[in-house]
C-alpha cells in the first residue's frame, strides 16, 4: 500500500474513533456511575444523582397518621440503579428550553396570569432563577423531557419519574412518615400549616410564606436528593388509578387507568402535614392543565 493512502486510512480511522468516543462518552460514563455520583450533561440541564437498585415497601402502614386507603403497602423492586434530578426543574432550566423553541414559554406565562375559573390571579411571581418552574402541564413537562433528550443526544433516556421511583427516592431507605421521622419539621422543607387546611407558614429554617423557595434551601435526604417534601407538587409519569391494585412492581410507570389524568407527588408551600407524607398520593389533575403556581416536576434518567 502506498504511504499516502495508508496515511489517509489512518486519518479517517482516527476521526471515526474520535466521533465514536464523543457519541458514546455520556453512555459509558452513565453506565459506570455508582450510587451517589452525579451527572450534568449541559449547562442548563438538571444535575442528576444515581439512586441504588433495591426493594422497598411503597405506601403506608395502617398505623400511620393521616394515611388513606389508596396507600396500600406493597413491595417494589428496582433491578437496576437509575438517576433522578437532585432538584425540581428550575426557571433557569425551563427558560433554556424556551430559548431553544422546544418549550411553550408564552403559553405557561399566560396561564399563570389567570385563576382556573378565568378570573385574574393575584401577583404570584416571587422570582425566577433557581426557584422551581410552576404552572406547567404534564404535557409541558414532556416537552422539557424531549428537549433534554434532544440536547444531550440521548435516546429517550430522560423521562418523568414513575410514581414508585419518586417515592423510593423520597424515602431514601426510610419507612417513617417523613424521611427525618414521624413529625413535620420545618428545618427540612418549605411547608404550609400544621393544622388541616391550606396556607403558608414560616418556622425554623422555613422563612418563606405563601411562595416557593429556591431549590437546595434545605438539606438533602440520605440519597442526596433535595426538595422531595414541600415547596411544589411534582408531576410523575403514571396514568391515574384509584389504588395500587394494578400498579407495576418493577418500578415502572402505570400505563393503565385514566391516562387523561396524571398523578403528582410531594406537598407544597401551602400544604399541611397530611399532604407532605412520603406515601401521600396526589389527587390526579388533567394532563393538559396549566396555571397552577404550586405544580412543577423533576426528571429521571435511565443509566
C-alpha positions as CSV (number, residue, x, y, z in Angstrom):
1,X,0.0,0.0,0.0
2,X,1.4,3.4,-0.9
3,X,2.3,5.6,2.1
4,X,-0.2,8.5,1.2
5,X,-3.1,6.0,1.1
6,X,-2.0,4.4,4.3
7,X,-1.9,7.9,6.0
8,X,-5.3,8.7,4.6
9,X,-6.8,5.5,6.0
10,X,-5.2,6.1,9.4
11,X,-6.5,9.7,9.5
12,X,-10.1,8.6,8.6
13,X,-10.0,5.8,11.2
14,X,-8.8,8.3,13.8
15,X,-11.6,10.7,13.0
16,X,-14.2,7.9,13.2
17,X,-12.8,6.7,16.5
18,X,-12.9,10.3,17.9
19,X,-16.5,10.6,16.7
20,X,-17.4,7.3,18.3
21,X,-15.9,8.4,21.6
22,X,-17.9,11.6,21.6
23,X,-21.1,9.9,20.8
24,X,-20.7,7.2,23.4
25,X,-18.9,9.1,26.2
26,X,-22.2,10.0,28.0
27,X,-23.5,6.4,27.7
28,X,-20.2,4.9,29.0
29,X,-20.0,7.4,31.8
30,X,-23.5,6.9,32.9
31,X,-23.2,3.1,32.8
32,X,-20.1,3.2,35.0
33,X,-21.6,5.6,37.6
34,X,-22.1,4.5,41.2
35,X,-24.9,5.4,43.6
36,X,-24.4,8.9,45.0
37,X,-22.4,10.1,42.0
38,X,-23.8,13.0,39.9
39,X,-24.0,13.8,36.3
40,X,-24.9,17.1,34.5
41,X,-24.8,16.9,30.7
42,X,-25.2,20.6,29.7
43,X,-25.0,24.0,31.5
44,X,-28.8,24.2,32.0
45,X,-29.5,20.5,32.3
46,X,-30.6,19.2,35.6
47,X,-28.0,17.7,37.9
48,X,-28.7,14.0,38.2
49,X,-27.7,11.7,41.0
50,X,-27.6,7.9,40.9
51,X,-30.1,6.0,43.1
52,X,-29.1,2.5,44.0
53,X,-31.0,-0.6,42.9
54,X,-33.1,-2.3,45.6
55,X,-36.5,-3.0,47.0
56,X,-38.8,-1.0,49.3
57,X,-42.3,-1.1,50.7
58,X,-44.3,1.5,48.8
59,X,-47.4,3.0,50.5
60,X,-48.1,3.4,54.3
61,X,-48.9,1.1,57.2
62,X,-52.3,1.2,58.7
63,X,-50.8,2.7,61.9
64,X,-49.6,5.9,60.1
65,X,-51.4,9.1,61.0
66,X,-53.4,10.6,58.2
67,X,-53.0,7.6,55.8
68,X,-55.5,6.9,53.1
69,X,-56.9,3.7,51.8
70,X,-55.2,4.2,48.4
71,X,-51.7,3.8,50.0
72,X,-51.8,0.0,50.3
73,X,-48.4,-1.3,51.3
74,X,-46.7,-3.4,48.5
75,X,-43.1,-4.2,47.6
76,X,-41.5,-2.6,44.6
77,X,-38.1,-3.8,43.3
78,X,-35.6,-1.8,41.1
79,X,-33.4,-4.3,39.4
80,X,-31.1,-1.6,38.1
81,X,-30.0,1.8,39.5
82,X,-31.4,5.0,37.9
83,X,-30.7,8.7,38.1
84,X,-33.0,11.3,39.4
85,X,-32.7,15.1,39.3
86,X,-31.3,16.4,42.6
87,X,-33.9,19.2,42.5
88,X,-37.1,20.1,40.7
89,X,-36.7,21.7,37.3
90,X,-36.0,25.4,37.9
91,X,-36.9,28.5,35.9
92,X,-33.4,28.8,34.6
93,X,-33.6,25.2,33.1
94,X,-37.1,25.8,31.8
95,X,-36.1,29.1,30.1
96,X,-33.2,27.4,28.4
97,X,-35.8,25.0,26.8
98,X,-37.9,28.0,25.8
99,X,-34.9,29.7,24.1
100,X,-34.4,26.6,22.0
101,X,-38.1,26.8,21.0
102,X,-38.7,23.4,22.5
103,X,-41.0,24.6,25.4
104,X,-44.0,26.8,25.2
105,X,-43.0,29.7,27.5
106,X,-45.7,32.1,26.4
107,X,-48.4,29.5,26.9
108,X,-47.3,28.8,30.5
109,X,-46.9,32.5,31.3
110,X,-50.4,33.3,30.0
111,X,-51.9,30.5,32.1
112,X,-50.2,31.8,35.2
113,X,-52.0,35.2,34.9
114,X,-55.5,33.8,35.5
115,X,-57.2,31.6,38.0
116,X,-58.6,28.3,37.0
117,X,-62.1,29.9,36.8
118,X,-60.7,32.6,34.4
119,X,-60.5,35.5,36.8
120,X,-57.4,37.5,37.3
121,X,-54.8,35.9,39.5
122,X,-53.2,37.9,42.4
123,X,-49.5,38.6,41.9
124,X,-47.7,35.3,42.3
125,X,-44.3,36.0,40.7
126,X,-41.9,35.6,43.6
127,X,-38.8,35.4,41.4
128,X,-37.3,33.0,38.8
129,X,-33.8,31.7,38.6
130,X,-33.3,28.8,40.9
131,X,-36.8,28.6,42.1
132,X,-38.8,25.7,40.7
133,X,-40.8,26.3,37.5
134,X,-44.5,26.3,38.1
135,X,-47.7,26.5,36.1
136,X,-46.7,23.7,33.7
137,X,-49.0,20.9,32.5
138,X,-48.0,17.3,32.3
139,X,-47.5,17.8,28.5
140,X,-45.3,20.8,29.1
141,X,-43.1,18.6,31.3
142,X,-43.0,16.0,28.5
143,X,-41.8,18.8,26.1
144,X,-39.0,19.6,28.5
145,X,-38.0,15.9,28.7
146,X,-38.0,15.8,24.9
147,X,-35.7,18.9,24.9
148,X,-33.3,17.2,27.3
149,X,-33.1,14.1,25.1
150,X,-32.5,16.3,22.0
151,X,-30.0,18.5,23.8
152,X,-27.9,15.6,25.1
153,X,-28.3,13.3,22.2
154,X,-30.0,10.6,24.3
155,X,-32.5,8.1,23.0
156,X,-35.4,8.6,25.4
157,X,-33.2,8.2,28.4
158,X,-34.7,11.2,30.2
159,X,-38.3,10.8,31.5
160,X,-40.6,11.9,34.2
161,X,-40.2,9.6,37.2
162,X,-42.6,6.8,37.8
163,X,-44.7,7.2,41.0
164,X,-42.6,4.4,42.6
165,X,-39.3,5.9,41.5
166,X,-40.4,9.2,43.1
167,X,-41.4,7.6,46.4
168,X,-38.3,5.4,46.5
169,X,-36.1,8.4,46.0
170,X,-38.1,10.4,48.6
171,X,-37.9,7.8,51.3
172,X,-34.2,7.2,50.8
173,X,-34.2,4.0,52.7
174,X,-36.7,5.1,55.4
175,X,-40.1,3.7,56.4
176,X,-41.2,6.6,58.6
177,X,-43.9,9.2,57.7
178,X,-41.2,11.6,56.6
179,X,-37.5,10.7,55.9
180,X,-36.5,12.5,59.1
181,X,-39.1,11.0,61.4
182,X,-42.9,10.9,62.0
183,X,-43.5,14.6,62.7
184,X,-43.3,17.6,60.3
185,X,-40.1,19.5,60.8
186,X,-39.8,23.0,59.2
187,X,-36.0,22.7,59.2
188,X,-36.4,20.2,56.3
189,X,-38.7,21.9,53.8
190,X,-41.0,24.8,52.7
191,X,-44.3,23.7,54.3
192,X,-47.7,25.1,54.9
193,X,-49.9,25.0,58.0
194,X,-49.5,22.5,60.8
195,X,-53.3,22.0,61.0
196,X,-55.7,20.9,58.3
197,X,-56.3,23.3,55.5
198,X,-54.1,25.3,53.2
199,X,-52.0,28.3,53.9
200,X,-48.4,29.5,54.2
201,X,-46.3,29.3,57.4
202,X,-42.8,30.2,58.5
203,X,-41.0,28.3,61.2
204,X,-37.4,27.1,61.8
205,X,-35.4,27.2,58.6
206,X,-38.6,27.7,56.5
207,X,-38.7,31.5,56.1
208,X,-41.0,31.5,53.0
209,X,-44.7,32.2,53.4
210,X,-47.1,31.7,50.5
211,X,-44.3,31.4,48.0
212,X,-41.8,28.9,46.6
213,X,-38.2,28.8,47.9
214,X,-35.1,28.5,45.8
215,X,-34.1,24.8,45.3
216,X,-31.5,23.4,47.8
217,X,-32.6,25.8,50.5
218,X,-32.9,22.7,52.8
219,X,-30.7,19.7,53.5
220,X,-30.8,16.7,51.0
221,X,-32.1,13.3,52.1
222,X,-29.9,10.3,52.6
223,X,-29.8,9.6,48.8
224,X,-28.5,13.2,48.2
225,X,-31.9,14.4,46.7
226,X,-33.3,17.8,47.6
227,X,-36.8,19.2,48.0
228,X,-38.7,15.9,47.8
229,X,-41.1,17.2,50.5
230,X,-42.7,20.6,50.3
231,X,-42.3,23.6,48.0
232,X,-44.2,22.3,45.0
233,X,-46.2,19.3,43.8
234,X,-44.3,17.3,41.1
235,X,-45.8,15.6,38.1
236,X,-44.9,11.9,37.6
237,X,-45.3,9.7,34.6
238,X,-48.2,7.5,35.7
239,X,-51.8,7.4,34.5
240,X,-54.2,7.7,37.3
241,X,-55.7,4.7,39.1
242,X,-57.5,5.0,42.4
243,X,-55.3,2.4,44.2
244,X,-52.2,0.2,43.7
245,X,-54.1,-3.0,42.8
246,X,-52.7,-3.0,39.2
247,X,-49.5,-0.9,39.9
248,X,-46.3,-2.4,38.4
249,X,-44.0,-4.0,41.0
250,X,-40.8,-3.4,38.9
251,X,-40.6,0.4,39.4
252,X,-42.1,1.3,36.0
253,X,-44.9,3.8,35.5
254,X,-48.5,2.7,35.4
255,X,-49.8,2.9,31.9
256,X,-53.3,1.7,32.7
257,X,-56.3,3.5,34.1
258,X,-57.3,7.1,33.2
259,X,-54.4,8.5,31.2
260,X,-56.2,11.8,30.6
261,X,-55.4,12.5,34.3
262,X,-51.9,12.1,35.6
263,X,-50.5,11.6,39.1
264,X,-48.4,14.1,41.1
265,X,-46.5,13.7,44.3
266,X,-44.9,15.8,47.1
267,X,-46.5,18.6,49.1
268,X,-46.4,22.4,48.6
269,X,-45.6,25.6,50.4
270,X,-49.3,25.7,51.3
271,X,-49.8,22.0,52.3
272,X,-50.5,20.6,55.7
273,X,-48.7,17.6,57.2
274,X,-51.1,15.0,55.7
275,X,-50.1,16.2,52.2
276,X,-46.3,16.2,52.9
277,X,-46.0,12.5,53.8
278,X,-43.8,10.2,51.7
279,X,-46.7,7.9,50.9
280,X,-49.2,10.6,50.1
281,X,-50.6,10.3,46.5
282,X,-51.9,13.5,45.0
283,X,-55.4,13.6,43.6
284,X,-55.0,13.5,39.8
285,X,-55.0,16.6,37.6
286,X,-55.9,16.7,33.9
287,X,-52.7,16.3,32.0
288,X,-53.5,19.4,30.0
289,X,-54.0,21.7,33.0
290,X,-51.7,24.7,33.2
291,X,-51.5,27.7,35.6
292,X,-51.2,26.0,39.0
293,X,-48.5,28.1,40.7
294,X,-47.6,25.2,43.0
295,X,-47.1,22.5,40.5
296,X,-43.8,21.6,38.6
297,X,-41.7,18.5,38.1
298,X,-38.3,16.8,38.2
299,X,-36.9,14.2,35.8
300,X,-35.2,10.8,35.9
301,X,-32.7,9.2,33.6
302,X,-32.1,5.5,32.6
303,X,-28.5,4.6,33.0
